């Protein structure tokens, strides 16, 4: 399976359930679901074959699977 998003694309984490809900234990400076991220690395698919990405925003960098993000 090939990557849908390319380096430099702007994405948002997909909302599952309630929008803008912080995870338990999250600090006030942590990313919320509405943060805009930039794709900074394409990661090979895992054992399921789903491509993954490293995404970055002003609040930090994280790894996500393709199904967890949407285009802005």
C-alpha positions as CSV (number, residue, x, y, z in Angstrom):
1,X,0.0,0.0,0.0
2,X,1.5,3.4,-0.9
3,X,1.3,6.6,1.1
4,X,-1.6,9.0,0.5
5,X,0.1,11.9,2.1
6,X,3.4,13.4,1.0
7,X,6.2,15.2,2.9
8,X,5.1,18.7,3.8
9,X,1.4,18.0,3.6
10,X,-0.7,19.6,6.3
11,X,-3.0,17.1,8.2
12,X,-5.2,17.0,11.2
13,X,-5.7,14.0,13.5
14,X,-9.0,12.3,12.8
15,X,-11.6,12.7,15.5
16,X,-12.9,9.5,17.0
17,X,-15.8,10.2,19.4
18,X,-16.0,13.5,21.1
19,X,-14.0,16.4,19.4
20,X,-11.4,18.3,21.3
21,X,-11.3,15.8,24.2
22,X,-7.9,15.5,25.9
23,X,-6.6,12.2,27.0
24,X,-6.6,11.6,30.8
25,X,-3.4,12.9,32.3
26,X,-2.8,15.4,29.4
27,X,-1.1,18.6,30.4
28,X,-2.4,22.0,29.3
29,X,0.3,22.4,26.6
30,X,-0.3,19.0,25.0
31,X,-1.8,18.8,21.5
32,X,-5.5,18.6,21.1
33,X,-7.4,17.0,18.2
34,X,-7.7,20.3,16.3
35,X,-4.0,20.9,16.0
36,X,-2.7,21.2,12.4
37,X,0.4,18.9,11.7
38,X,2.9,18.7,8.9
39,X,4.1,15.4,7.5
40,X,7.8,15.2,8.2
41,X,8.6,11.5,7.5
42,X,7.0,8.6,5.6
43,X,7.2,5.4,7.6
44,X,6.8,1.9,6.0
45,X,3.6,0.0,6.8
46,X,3.4,-2.2,9.8
47,X,2.4,-5.9,9.8
48,X,-1.1,-4.8,8.6
49,X,0.3,-3.0,5.6
50,X,-1.1,0.4,6.7
51,X,1.4,3.2,6.0
52,X,2.5,5.4,8.9
53,X,3.8,8.9,9.2
54,X,5.8,11.2,11.6
55,X,3.8,14.4,11.9
56,X,4.9,17.6,13.7
57,X,3.1,20.7,15.1
58,X,4.1,23.5,17.4
59,X,3.2,21.2,20.3
60,X,5.5,18.3,19.3
61,X,6.0,15.4,17.0
62,X,4.3,12.0,17.0
63,X,3.9,8.8,14.9
64,X,0.5,8.0,13.4
65,X,-1.1,5.5,11.0
66,X,-2.7,6.7,7.8
67,X,-6.2,6.0,9.1
68,X,-5.6,8.4,12.1
69,X,-5.1,11.5,10.0
70,X,-7.1,13.6,7.4
71,X,-6.1,16.3,5.0
72,X,-6.6,19.9,6.0
